[in-house]
Amino acid sequence: MSNGTTPNWLQKLERRLPWLAVPNIASFVVGLQFIGFVLIFSDSSWSWRLALIPELVLQGEIWRVITFLALPLSPSPFWLLFVLWFLYSIVDGIENAWGAFRTTFYVLISVLLTICFSLVFMVPITYVGDLESTLFLAAAALSPEYQILLFLVLPVKIAWLAWLTGVFVLWRFFT
């Protein structure tokens, strides 16, 4: 590892594929969530039209391998603002620490693994919370001492919330 943290193969990939870097990818992630929310808020059937359903992908609805990323984390307009703000701050923090290329690479690998899991095991993806939890876990690994005000008053270190998130993700995986 040349700089102490980044594997050599990733540095080489970054030099060969600099166009892969999406600066301010947080805006794209949040923008997709907002578009999905507006669509679903206007007509609830959009949640099934956006979902990654392997059987429908195999029948030719190939766009579903992308549109599932627009599924919002919250159906409530009030909570959506907090969720999108928090998601933006997490992804932006990761990008500030890693740079645009490594953040984009991390997001793409997470998305590709989710798509592969869905298609190989024929599991529909109707909720992107687990996928976006990987972003939260990465942010917690980068800044474990960072404190979040839970319920806007209770300071909690992000590391503790990351452990809790990991437990919930594993529980959802095995149930």
C-alpha positions in Angstrom: 0.0 0.0 0.0 1.6 3.2 -1.2 0.0 5.8 1.0 -0.7 3.7 4.0 -4.4 3.0 3.4 -5.2 2.6 -0.3 -4.3 -0.7 -2.0 -2.0 -0.4 -5.0 -4.6 -2.0 -7.4 -7.1 0.8 -6.5 -4.5 3.5 -7.1 -3.7 2.0 -10.5 -7.4 1.8 -11.3 -7.8 5.4 -10.3 -5.0 6.4 -12.7 -6.4 4.4 -15.6 -10.0 5.3 -15.1 -10.2 8.8 -13.8 -13.4 9.4 -15.7 -15.1 7.0 -13.4 -14.9 9.6 -10.5 -18.2 11.4 -10.0 -17.5 14.6 -8.1 -20.2 15.4 -5.5 -21.8 11.9 -5.8 -23.8 12.8 -2.7 -26.0 15.1 -4.8 -26.8 12.3 -7.2 -27.6 9.8 -4.4 -29.9 12.3 -2.7 -31.4 13.5 -6.0 -32.4 10.0 -7.0 -34.0 9.5 -3.6 -35.9 12.7 -4.0 -37.1 11.9 -7.5 -38.3 8.5 -6.2 -40.1 10.1 -3.4 -41.9 12.5 -5.7 -43.0 9.7 -8.0 -44.2 7.4 -5.2 -45.9 10.3 -3.4 -47.8 11.2 -6.6 -48.7 7.5 -7.2 -47.9 4.7 -4.8 -47.7 2.1 -7.6 -44.3 3.7 -8.5 -42.7 1.8 -5.6 -43.3 -1.5 -7.5 -42.3 0.1 -10.8 -39.0 1.2 -9.4 -38.2 -2.0 -7.4 -35.5 -4.5 -8.5 -37.6 -7.6 -9.1 -35.4 -10.3 -10.7 -38.3 -12.1 -12.5 -39.2 -8.9 -14.2 -35.6 -8.0 -15.1 -35.3 -11.5 -16.7 -38.5 -10.7 -18.7 -36.8 -7.6 -20.2 -37.5 -4.8 -17.7 -33.7 -4.2 -17.5 -34.2 -0.6 -16.3 -35.0 -2.0 -12.8 -31.3 -2.6 -12.2 -31.0 1.2 -11.9 -34.4 2.5 -10.9 -34.4 0.7 -7.5 -31.8 3.2 -6.4 -34.5 5.8 -6.5 -36.6 4.0 -3.8 -36.8 6.5 -0.9 -35.8 5.6 2.6 -38.8 7.4 4.0 -42.4 7.8 2.8 -43.0 10.8 5.0 -42.2 14.3 3.6 -41.1 15.5 7.0 -38.7 12.6 7.7 -37.5 12.6 4.1 -35.8 16.0 4.7 -33.9 14.6 7.7 -33.0 11.4 5.8 -31.8 13.2 2.7 -29.8 15.7 4.8 -28.2 12.9 6.8 -27.5 10.8 3.7 -25.9 13.8 1.9 -23.7 14.6 4.9 -22.5 11.0 5.2 -21.7 10.6 1.5 -20.1 14.0 1.3 -18.0 13.2 4.4 -16.8 9.9 2.8 -15.9 11.8 -0.4 -14.0 14.4 1.6 -12.0 11.6 3.2 -11.5 9.3 0.2 -11.9 11.5 -2.8 -14.3 11.3 -5.7 -12.9 8.2 -7.4 -12.8 6.0 -4.3 -16.2 7.1 -3.1 -17.7 6.5 -6.5 -15.9 3.1 -6.7 -17.3 2.1 -3.3 -20.9 3.1 -4.2 -20.6 1.3 -7.6 -19.3 -1.9 -6.0 -22.0 -1.8 -3.3 -24.7 -1.3 -6.0 -23.3 -4.0 -8.3 -23.1 -6.5 -5.4 -26.7 -5.7 -4.5 -27.8 -6.3 -8.1 -25.8 -9.6 -8.3 -27.3 -10.8 -5.0 -30.8 -10.0 -6.1 -30.4 -11.7 -9.5 -28.5 -14.8 -8.3 -30.8 -15.5 -5.3 -33.9 -14.1 -7.0 -34.5 -11.7 -4.1 -36.5 -8.6 -4.9 -35.0 -5.3 -3.7 -37.9 -3.1 -2.6 -35.9 -1.2 0.1 -32.5 0.4 -0.2 -31.9 0.9 3.5 -29.5 -2.0 3.7 -27.6 -0.7 0.7 -27.4 2.8 2.1 -26.4 1.3 5.5 -23.1 0.5 3.9 -22.5 4.2 3.4 -23.3 4.8 7.1 -20.9 2.0 8.1 -18.2 3.5 6.0 -18.7 6.9 7.5 -18.6 5.4 11.0 -15.4 3.6 10.2 -13.8 6.9 9.1 -15.0 8.9 12.1 -16.0 6.6 15.0 -15.8 9.3 17.6 -18.2 11.6 15.7 -21.3 12.3 17.7 -24.9 12.5 16.4 -27.7 14.1 18.3 -30.2 11.3 18.6 -33.8 12.8 18.7 -31.9 16.1 18.4 -30.9 16.1 22.1 -29.1 12.8 23.0 -25.4 12.7 21.9 -24.4 9.3 20.7 -21.1 8.3 19.1 -21.6 7.1 15.5 -19.6 3.9 16.3 -22.4 2.7 18.6 -25.0 3.5 16.0 -22.9 1.6 13.4 -22.8 -1.5 15.6 -26.6 -1.3 15.9 -27.0 -0.8 12.2 -24.8 -3.8 11.5 -27.0 -5.9 13.8 -30.1 -4.8 12.0 -28.6 -5.5 8.6 -27.5 -9.0 9.6 -30.9 -9.6 11.1 -32.7 -8.6 7.9 -30.2 -10.7 5.9 -30.9 -13.9 7.9 -34.7 -13.5 8.3 
